[in-house]
């Protein structure tokens, strides 16, 4: 099983205000700008830093990519970690979600044949 960090996403109530903050204060450049999502160049190839309204404000989601979601689910189950999914996600992926010991939301995505090549692990 391969797994790698994909993105860190911060929920926001005001996408415009968040975009302005990260651009003007930290000098981050945007690579995707949509009404409810801004993707910033993290400085690390293959890892995104996002702000969006996909999650409520003050929610941090760390996403990973894997080539074997079934194995991840089996591992979680063997450790009695409750997860939701799998469910269809953006960019043609399948996703599961669960919380780490401190309550942070973790998402693991598996690209499918419908996903862009650059997402494949």
CNS distance restraints for C-alpha pairs under 8 A (distance, minus, plus):
assign (resid   1 and name CA) (resid  66 and name CA) 7.02 0.50 0.50
assign (resid   1 and name CA) (resid  67 and name CA) 6.20 0.50 0.50
assign (resid   1 and name CA) (resid  68 and name CA) 5.70 0.50 0.50
assign (resid   1 and name CA) (resid  71 and name CA) 7.23 0.50 0.50
assign (resid   2 and name CA) (resid  66 and name CA) 5.44 0.50 0.50
assign (resid   2 and name CA) (resid  67 and name CA) 5.68 0.50 0.50
assign (resid   2 and name CA) (resid  68 and name CA) 7.23 0.50 0.50
assign (resid   2 and name CA) (resid 121 and name CA) 6.95 0.50 0.50
assign (resid   3 and name CA) (resid  64 and name CA) 6.54 0.50 0.50
assign (resid   3 and name CA) (resid  65 and name CA) 5.46 0.50 0.50
assign (resid   3 and name CA) (resid  66 and name CA) 4.33 0.50 0.50
assign (resid   3 and name CA) (resid  67 and name CA) 6.92 0.50 0.50
assign (resid   3 and name CA) (resid 121 and name CA) 7.34 0.50 0.50
assign (resid   4 and name CA) (resid  64 and name CA) 5.42 0.50 0.50
assign (resid   4 and name CA) (resid  65 and name CA) 5.40 0.50 0.50
assign (resid   4 and name CA) (resid  66 and name CA) 6.70 0.50 0.50
assign (resid   4 and name CA) (resid 121 and name CA) 7.67 0.50 0.50
assign (resid   5 and name CA) (resid  47 and name CA) 6.60 0.50 0.50
assign (resid   5 and name CA) (resid  62 and name CA) 7.80 0.50 0.50
assign (resid   5 and name CA) (resid  63 and name CA) 6.27 0.50 0.50
assign (resid   5 and name CA) (resid  64 and name CA) 4.41 0.50 0.50
assign (resid   5 and name CA) (resid  65 and name CA) 6.37 0.50 0.50
assign (resid   6 and name CA) (resid  46 and name CA) 6.61 0.50 0.50
assign (resid   6 and name CA) (resid  47 and name CA) 4.96 0.50 0.50
assign (resid   6 and name CA) (resid  48 and name CA) 6.42 0.50 0.50
assign (resid   6 and name CA) (resid  62 and name CA) 7.79 0.50 0.50
assign (resid   6 and name CA) (resid  63 and name CA) 5.38 0.50 0.50
assign (resid   6 and name CA) (resid  64 and name CA) 4.76 0.50 0.50
assign (resid   6 and name CA) (resid  65 and name CA) 5.83 0.50 0.50
assign (resid   7 and name CA) (resid  47 and name CA) 5.20 0.50 0.50
assign (resid   7 and name CA) (resid  48 and name CA) 4.45 0.50 0.50
assign (resid   7 and name CA) (resid  49 and name CA) 5.67 0.50 0.50
assign (resid   7 and name CA) (resid  50 and name CA) 7.29 0.50 0.50
assign (resid   7 and name CA) (resid  62 and name CA) 5.98 0.50 0.50
assign (resid   7 and name CA) (resid  63 and name CA) 5.15 0.50 0.50
assign (resid   7 and name CA) (resid  64 and name CA) 6.92 0.50 0.50
assign (resid   8 and name CA) (resid  47 and name CA) 7.95 0.50 0.50
assign (resid   8 and name CA) (resid  48 and name CA) 6.40 0.50 0.50
assign (resid   8 and name CA) (resid  49 and name CA) 5.03 0.50 0.50
assign (resid   8 and name CA) (resid  50 and name CA) 6.22 0.50 0.50
assign (resid   8 and name CA) (resid  60 and name CA) 7.10 0.50 0.50
assign (resid   8 and name CA) (resid  61 and name CA) 5.77 0.50 0.50
assign (resid   8 and name CA) (resid  62 and name CA) 4.62 0.50 0.50
assign (resid   8 and name CA) (resid  63 and name CA) 6.25 0.50 0.50
assign (resid   9 and name CA) (resid  49 and name CA) 5.92 0.50 0.50
assign (resid   9 and name CA) (resid  50 and name CA) 4.51 0.50 0.50
assign (resid   9 and name CA) (resid  51 and name CA) 5.52 0.50 0.50
assign (resid   9 and name CA) (resid  52 and name CA) 7.15 0.50 0.50
assign (resid   9 and name CA) (resid  60 and name CA) 5.82 0.50 0.50
assign (resid   9 and name CA) (resid  61 and name CA) 5.14 0.50 0.50
assign (resid   9 and name CA) (resid  62 and name CA) 6.47 0.50 0.50
assign (resid   9 and name CA) (resid  63 and name CA) 7.97 0.50 0.50
assign (resid  10 and name CA) (resid  50 and name CA) 6.19 0.50 0.50
assign (resid  10 and name CA) (resid  51 and name CA) 4.74 0.50 0.50
assign (resid  10 and name CA) (resid  52 and name CA) 6.43 0.50 0.50
assign (resid  10 and name CA) (resid  55 and name CA) 7.37 0.50 0.50
assign (resid  10 and name CA) (resid  57 and name CA) 7.26 0.50 0.50
assign (resid  10 and name CA) (resid  58 and name CA) 6.92 0.50 0.50
assign (resid  10 and name CA) (resid  59 and name CA) 5.86 0.50 0.50
assign (resid  10 and name CA) (resid  60 and name CA) 4.76 0.50 0.50
assign (resid  10 and name CA) (resid  61 and name CA) 6.49 0.50 0.50
assign (resid  11 and name CA) (resid  51 and name CA) 5.83 0.50 0.50
assign (resid  11 and name CA) (resid  52 and name CA) 5.22 0.50 0.50
assign (resid  11 and name CA) (resid  53 and name CA) 5.55 0.50 0.50
assign (resid  11 and name CA) (resid  54 and name CA) 6.49 0.50 0.50
assign (resid  11 and name CA) (resid  55 and name CA) 4.48 0.50 0.50
assign (resid  11 and name CA) (resid  56 and name CA) 4.89 0.50 0.50
assign (resid  11 and name CA) (resid  57 and name CA) 4.43 0.50 0.50
assign (resid  11 and name CA) (resid  58 and name CA) 5.93 0.50 0.50
assign (resid  11 and name CA) (resid  59 and name CA) 5.12 0.50 0.50
assign (resid  11 and name CA) (resid  60 and name CA) 6.45 0.50 0.50
assign (resid  12 and name CA) (resid  18 and name CA) 7.12 0.50 0.50
assign (resid  12 and name CA) (resid  51 and name CA) 6.36 0.50 0.50
assign (resid  12 and name CA) (resid  52 and name CA) 5.61 0.50 0.50
assign (resid  12 and name CA) (resid  53 and name CA) 5.34 0.50 0.50
assign (resid  12 and name CA) (resid  55 and name CA) 7.03 0.50 0.50
assign (resid  12 and name CA) (resid  56 and name CA) 5.96 0.50 0.50
assign (resid  12 and name CA) (resid  57 and name CA) 4.17 0.50 0.50
assign (resid  12 and name CA) (resid  58 and name CA) 6.98 0.50 0.50
assign (resid  13 and name CA) (resid  53 and name CA) 6.22 0.50 0.50
assign (resid  13 and name CA) (resid  56 and name CA) 6.77 0.50 0.50
assign (resid  13 and name CA) (resid  57 and name CA) 5.57 0.50 0.50
assign (resid  14 and name CA) (resid  18 and name CA) 6.35 0.50 0.50
assign (resid  14 and name CA) (resid  53 and name CA) 7.79 0.50 0.50
assign (resid  15 and name CA) (resid  19 and name CA) 6.02 0.50 0.50
assign (resid  15 and name CA) (resid  35 and name CA) 7.36 0.50 0.50
assign (resid  15 and name CA) (resid  36 and name CA) 6.16 0.50 0.50
assign (resid  15 and name CA) (resid  37 and name CA) 6.94 0.50 0.50
assign (resid  15 and name CA) (resid  38 and name CA) 7.44 0.50 0.50
assign (resid  15 and name CA) (resid  51 and name CA) 6.87 0.50 0.50
assign (resid  15 and name CA) (resid  52 and name CA) 6.20 0.50 0.50
assign (resid  15 and name CA) (resid  53 and name CA) 7.04 0.50 0.50
assign (resid  16 and name CA) (resid  20 and name CA) 6.13 0.50 0.50
assign (resid  17 and name CA) (resid  21 and name CA) 6.19 0.50 0.50
assign (resid  18 and name CA) (resid  22 and name CA) 6.33 0.50 0.50
assign (resid  18 and name CA) (resid  51 and name CA) 6.93 0.50 0.50
assign (resid  19 and name CA) (resid  23 and name CA) 6.05 0.50 0.50
assign (resid  19 and name CA) (resid  38 and name CA) 6.68 0.50 0.50
assign (resid  19 and name CA) (resid  51 and name CA) 7.49 0.50 0.50
assign (resid  20 and name CA) (resid  24 and name CA) 5.81 0.50 0.50
assign (resid  20 and name CA) (resid  25 and name CA) 7.92 0.50 0.50
assign (resid  21 and name CA) (resid  25 and name CA) 5.45 0.50 0.50
assign (resid  21 and name CA) (resid  26 and name CA) 7.33 0.50 0.50
assign (resid  22 and name CA) (resid  26 and name CA) 5.14 0.50 0.50
assign (resid  22 and name CA) (resid  27 and name CA) 6.35 0.50 0.50
assign (resid  22 and name CA) (resid  28 and name CA) 5.82 0.50 0.50
assign (resid  23 and name CA) (resid  27 and name CA) 4.59 0.50 0.50
assign (resid  23 and name CA) (resid  28 and name CA) 4.79 0.50 0.50
assign (resid  23 and name CA) (resid  29 and name CA) 6.27 0.50 0.50
assign (resid  23 and name CA) (resid  30 and name CA) 7.78 0.50 0.50
assign (resid  24 and name CA) (resid  28 and name CA) 7.64 0.50 0.50
assign (resid  28 and name CA) (resid  40 and name CA) 6.20 0.50 0.50
assign (resid  28 and name CA) (resid  41 and name CA) 6.44 0.50 0.50
assign (resid  28 and name CA) (resid  42 and name CA) 7.51 0.50 0.50
assign (resid  29 and name CA) (resid  40 and name CA) 5.62 0.50 0.50
assign (resid  29 and name CA) (resid  41 and name CA) 5.60 0.50 0.50
assign (resid  30 and name CA) (resid  38 and name CA) 6.86 0.50 0.50
assign (resid  30 and name CA) (resid  39 and name CA) 5.71 0.50 0.50
assign (resid  30 and name CA) (resid  40 and name CA) 4.21 0.50 0.50
assign (resid  30 and name CA) (resid  41 and name CA) 5.83 0.50 0.50
assign (resid  31 and name CA) (resid  38 and name CA) 7.76 0.50 0.50
assign (resid  31 and name CA) (resid  39 and name CA) 5.61 0.50 0.50
assign (resid  31 and name CA) (resid  40 and name CA) 5.57 0.50 0.50
assign (resid  31 and name CA) (resid  41 and name CA) 6.06 0.50 0.50
assign (resid  32 and name CA) (resid  37 and name CA) 7.60 0.50 0.50
assign (resid  32 and name CA) (resid  38 and name CA) 5.60 0.50 0.50
assign (resid  32 and name CA) (resid  39 and name CA) 4.88 0.50 0.50
assign (resid  32 and name CA) (resid  40 and name CA) 7.09 0.50 0.50
assign (resid  33 and name CA) (resid  37 and name CA) 6.23 0.50 0.50
assign (resid  33 and name CA) (resid  38 and name CA) 4.72 0.50 0.50
assign (resid  33 and name CA) (resid  39 and name CA) 6.56 0.50 0.50
assign (resid  34 and name CA) (resid  38 and name CA) 6.08 0.50 0.50
assign (resid  36 and name CA) (resid  52 and name CA) 5.31 0.50 0.50
assign (resid  36 and name CA) (resid  53 and name CA) 5.44 0.50 0.50
assign (resid  36 and name CA) (resid  54 and name CA) 7.47 0.50 0.50
assign (resid  37 and name CA) (resid  50 and name CA) 6.98 0.50 0.50
assign (resid  37 and name CA) (resid  51 and name CA) 5.88 0.50 0.50
assign (resid  37 and name CA) (resid  52 and name CA) 4.32 0.50 0.50
assign (resid  37 and name CA) (resid  53 and name CA) 6.81 0.50 0.50
assign (resid  37 and name CA) (resid  54 and name CA) 7.93 0.50 0.50
assign (resid  38 and name CA) (resid  50 and name CA) 5.59 0.50 0.50
assign (resid  38 and name CA) (resid  51 and name CA) 5.44 0.50 0.50
assign (resid  38 and name CA) (resid  52 and name CA) 6.38 0.50 0.50
assign (resid  39 and name CA) (resid  48 and name CA) 6.48 0.50 0.50
assign (resid  39 and name CA) (resid  49 and name CA) 5.87 0.50 0.50
assign (resid  39 and name CA) (resid  50 and name CA) 4.47 0.50 0.50
assign (resid  39 and name CA) (resid  51 and name CA) 6.76 0.50 0.50
assign (resid  40 and name CA) (resid  48 and name CA) 6.48 0.50 0.50
assign (resid  40 and name CA) (resid  49 and name CA) 5.36 0.50 0.50
assign (resid  40 and name CA) (resid  50 and name CA) 6.04 0.50 0.50
assign (resid  41 and name CA) (resid  48 and name CA) 6.46 0.50 0.50
assign (resid  41 and name CA) (resid  49 and name CA) 6.84 0.50 0.50
assign (resid  42 and name CA) (resid  47 and name CA) 6.49 0.50 0.50
assign (resid  42 and name CA) (resid  48 and name CA) 5.70 0.50 0.50
assign (resid  42 and name CA) (resid  49 and name CA) 5.66 0.50 0.50
assign (resid  44 and name CA) (resid  48 and name CA) 7.93 0.50 0.50
assign (resid  53 and name CA) (resid  57 and name CA) 7.72 0.50 0.50
assign (resid  55 and name CA) (resid  59 and name CA) 6.28 0.50 0.50
assign (resid  59 and name CA) (resid 105 and name CA) 7.86 0.50 0.50
assign (resid  60 and name CA) (resid 104 and name CA) 6.69 0.50 0.50
assign (resid  60 and name CA) (resid 105 and name CA) 6.62 0.50 0.50
assign (resid  61 and name CA) (resid 104 and name CA) 6.86 0.50 0.50
assign (resid  61 and name CA) (resid 105 and name CA) 5.00 0.50 0.50
assign (resid  61 and name CA) (resid 106 and name CA) 5.74 0.50 0.50
assign (resid  61 and name CA) (resid 107 and name CA) 6.96 0.50 0.50
assign (resid  62 and name CA) (resid 104 and name CA) 7.99 0.50 0.50
assign (resid  62 and name CA) (resid 105 and name CA) 6.62 0.50 0.50
assign (resid  62 and name CA) (resid 106 and name CA) 5.10 0.50 0.50
assign (resid  62 and name CA) (resid 107 and name CA) 6.21 0.50 0.50
assign (resid  63 and name CA) (resid 106 and name CA) 5.92 0.50 0.50
assign (resid  63 and name CA) (resid 107 and name CA) 4.59 0.50 0.50
assign (resid  63 and name CA) (resid 108 and name CA) 5.61 0.50 0.50
assign (resid  63 and name CA) (resid 109 and name CA) 7.13 0.50 0.50
assign (resid  64 and name CA) (resid 106 and name CA) 7.91 0.50 0.50
assign (resid  64 and name CA) (resid 107 and name CA) 6.31 0.50 0.50
assign (resid  64 and name CA) (resid 108 and name CA) 4.77 0.50 0.50
assign (resid  64 and name CA) (resid 109 and name CA) 6.07 0.50 0.50
assign (resid  65 and name CA) (resid 108 and name CA) 5.79 0.50 0.50
assign (resid  65 and name CA) (resid 109 and name CA) 4.86 0.50 0.50
assign (resid  65 and name CA) (resid 110 and name CA) 5.73 0.50 0.50
assign (resid  65 and name CA) (resid 111 and name CA) 7.54 0.50 0.50
assign (resid  65 and name CA) (resid 119 and name CA) 7.86 0.50 0.50
assign (resid  65 and name CA) (resid 120 and name CA) 7.94 0.50 0.50
assign (resid  65 and name CA) (resid 121 and name CA) 6.66 0.50 0.50
assign (resid  66 and name CA) (resid 108 and name CA) 6.88 0.50 0.50
assign (resid  66 and name CA) (resid 109 and name CA) 6.16 0.50 0.50
assign (resid  66 and name CA) (resid 110 and name CA) 5.17 0.50 0.50
assign (resid  66 and name CA) (resid 111 and name CA) 7.68 0.50 0.50
assign (resid  66 and name CA) (resid 121 and name CA) 6.30 0.50 0.50
assign (resid  67 and name CA) (resid 110 and name CA) 5.81 0.50 0.50
assign (resid  67 and name CA) (resid 111 and name CA) 7.31 0.50 0.50
assign (resid  67 and name CA) (resid 120 and name CA) 7.59 0.50 0.50
assign (resid  67 and name CA) (resid 121 and name CA) 6.01 0.50 0.50
assign (resid  68 and name CA) (resid  72 and name CA) 6.72 0.50 0.50
assign (resid  68 and name CA) (resid 110 and name CA) 6.87 0.50 0.50
assign (resid  69 and name CA) (resid  73 and name CA) 6.22 0.50 0.50
assign (resid  69 and name CA) (resid 108 and name CA) 7.49 0.50 0.50
assign (resid  69 and name CA) (resid 109 and name CA) 7.25 0.50 0.50
assign (resid  69 and name CA) (resid 110 and name CA) 5.95 0.50 0.50
assign (resid  70 and name CA) (resid  74 and name CA) 6.21 0.50 0.50
assign (resid  71 and name CA) (resid  75 and name CA) 6.13 0.50 0.50
assign (resid  72 and name CA) (resid  76 and name CA) 6.21 0.50 0.50
assign (resid  73 and name CA) (resid  77 and name CA) 6.09 0.50 0.50
assign (resid  73 and name CA) (resid  83 and name CA) 7.96 0.50 0.50
assign (resid  74 and name CA) (resid  78 and name CA) 6.06 0.50 0.50
assign (resid  75 and name CA) (resid  79 and name CA) 6.44 0.50 0.50
assign (resid  76 and name CA) (resid  80 and name CA) 6.20 0.50 0.50
assign (resid  76 and name CA) (resid  81 and name CA) 5.02 0.50 0.50
assign (resid  76 and name CA) (resid  82 and name CA) 7.20 0.50 0.50
assign (resid  76 and name CA) (resid  83 and name CA) 7.69 0.50 0.50
assign (resid  77 and name CA) (resid  81 and name CA) 5.64 0.50 0.50
assign (resid  77 and name CA) (resid  82 and name CA) 7.00 0.50 0.50
assign (resid  81 and name CA) (resid  98 and name CA) 7.63 0.50 0.50
assign (resid  82 and name CA) (resid  98 and name CA) 6.51 0.50 0.50
assign (resid  83 and name CA) (resid  96 and name CA) 6.49 0.50 0.50
assign (resid  83 and name CA) (resid  97 and name CA) 5.48 0.50 0.50
assign (resid  83 and name CA) (resid  98 and name CA) 4.58 0.50 0.50
assign (resid  83 and name CA) (resid  99 and name CA) 7.80 0.50 0.50
assign (resid  84 and name CA) (resid  96 and name CA) 5.52 0.50 0.50
assign (resid  84 and name CA) (resid  97 and name CA) 5.33 0.50 0.50
assign (resid  84 and name CA) (resid  98 and name CA) 6.57 0.50 0.50
assign (resid  85 and name CA) (resid  95 and name CA) 6.38 0.50 0.50
assign (resid  85 and name CA) (resid  96 and name CA) 4.61 0.50 0.50
assign (resid  85 and name CA) (resid  97 and name CA) 6.76 0.50 0.50
assign (resid  86 and name CA) (resid  94 and name CA) 5.97 0.50 0.50
assign (resid  86 and name CA) (resid  95 and name CA) 5.13 0.50 0.50
assign (resid  86 and name CA) (resid  96 and name CA) 4.82 0.50 0.50
assign (resid  87 and name CA) (resid  94 and name CA) 5.43 0.50 0.50
assign (resid  87 and name CA) (resid  95 and name CA) 5.40 0.50 0.50
assign (resid  87 and name CA) (resid  96 and name CA) 6.70 0.50 0.50
assign (resid  88 and name CA) (resid  92 and name CA) 6.88 0.50 0.50
assign (resid  88 and name CA) (resid  93 and name CA) 5.97 0.50 0.50
assign (resid  88 and name CA) (resid  94 and name CA) 4.69 0.50 0.50
assign (resid  88 and name CA) (resid  95 and name CA) 6.35 0.50 0.50
assign (resid  89 and name CA) (resid  93 and name CA) 5.04 0.50 0.50
assign (resid  89 and name CA) (resid  94 and name CA) 5.48 0.50 0.50
assign (resid  89 and name CA) (resid  95 and name CA) 5.98 0.50 0.50
assign (resid  91 and name CA) (resid 111 and name CA) 7.87 0.50 0.50
assign (resid  91 and name CA) (resid 114 and name CA) 7.40 0.50 0.50
assign (resid  91 and name CA) (resid 115 and name CA) 5.33 0.50 0.50
assign (resid  91 and name CA) (resid 116 and name CA) 7.06 0.50 0.50
assign (resid  92 and name CA) (resid 111 and name CA) 6.54 0.50 0.50
assign (resid  92 and name CA) (resid 112 and name CA) 6.10 0.50 0.50
assign (resid  92 and name CA) (resid 113 and name CA) 7.68 0.50 0.50
assign (resid  92 and name CA) (resid 114 and name CA) 5.04 0.50 0.50
assign (resid  92 and name CA) (resid 115 and name CA) 4.70 0.50 0.50
assign (resid  93 and name CA) (resid 109 and name CA) 6.10 0.50 0.50
assign (resid  93 and name CA) (resid 110 and name CA) 5.44 0.50 0.50
assign (resid  93 and name CA) (resid 111 and name CA) 4.44 0.50 0.50
assign (resid  93 and name CA) (resid 112 and name CA) 5.59 0.50 0.50
assign (resid  93 and name CA) (resid 114 and name CA) 7.60 0.50 0.50
assign (resid  93 and name CA) (resid 115 and name CA) 6.25 0.50 0.50
assign (resid  94 and name CA) (resid 109 and name CA) 5.59 0.50 0.50
assign (resid  94 and name CA) (resid 110 and name CA) 5.26 0.50 0.50
assign (resid  94 and name CA) (resid 111 and name CA) 6.55 0.50 0.50
assign (resid  94 and name CA) (resid 112 and name CA) 7.28 0.50 0.50
assign (resid  95 and name CA) (resid 107 and name CA) 6.61 0.50 0.50
assign (resid  95 and name CA) (resid 108 and name CA) 5.58 0.50 0.50
assign (resid  95 and name CA) (resid 109 and name CA) 4.41 0.50 0.50
assign (resid  95 and name CA) (resid 110 and name CA) 6.43 0.50 0.50
assign (resid  96 and name CA) (resid 107 and name CA) 5.68 0.50 0.50
assign (resid  96 and name CA) (resid 108 and name CA) 5.48 0.50 0.50
assign (resid  96 and name CA) (resid 109 and name CA) 6.73 0.50 0.50
assign (resid  97 and name CA) (resid 105 and name CA) 6.87 0.50 0.50
assign (resid  97 and name CA) (resid 106 and name CA) 5.60 0.50 0.50
assign (resid  97 and name CA) (resid 107 and name CA) 4.44 0.50 0.50
assign (resid  97 and name CA) (resid 108 and name CA) 6.53 0.50 0.50
assign (resid  98 and name CA) (resid 105 and name CA) 5.87 0.50 0.50
assign (resid  98 and name CA) (resid 106 and name CA) 5.37 0.50 0.50
assign (resid  98 and name CA) (resid 107 and name CA) 6.63 0.50 0.50
assign (resid  99 and name CA) (resid 103 and name CA) 5.06 0.50 0.50
assign (resid  99 and name CA) (resid 104 and name CA) 5.26 0.50 0.50
assign (resid  99 and name CA) (resid 105 and name CA) 4.62 0.50 0.50
assign (resid  99 and name CA) (resid 106 and name CA) 5.67 0.50 0.50
assign (resid 100 and name CA) (resid 104 and name CA) 5.41 0.50 0.50
assign (resid 100 and name CA) (resid 105 and name CA) 6.64 0.50 0.50
assign (resid 100 and name CA) (resid 106 and name CA) 6.76 0.50 0.50
assign (resid 111 and name CA) (resid 115 and name CA) 5.45 0.50 0.50
assign (resid 111 and name CA) (resid 119 and name CA) 6.48 0.50 0.50
assign (resid 111 and name CA) (resid 120 and name CA) 5.86 0.50 0.50
assign (resid 111 and name CA) (resid 121 and name CA) 7.98 0.50 0.50
assign (resid 115 and name CA) (resid 119 and name CA) 6.80 0.50 0.50
assign (resid 115 and name CA) (resid 120 and name CA) 7.61 0.50 0.50
assign (resid 116 and name CA) (resid 120 and name CA) 7.33 0.50 0.50
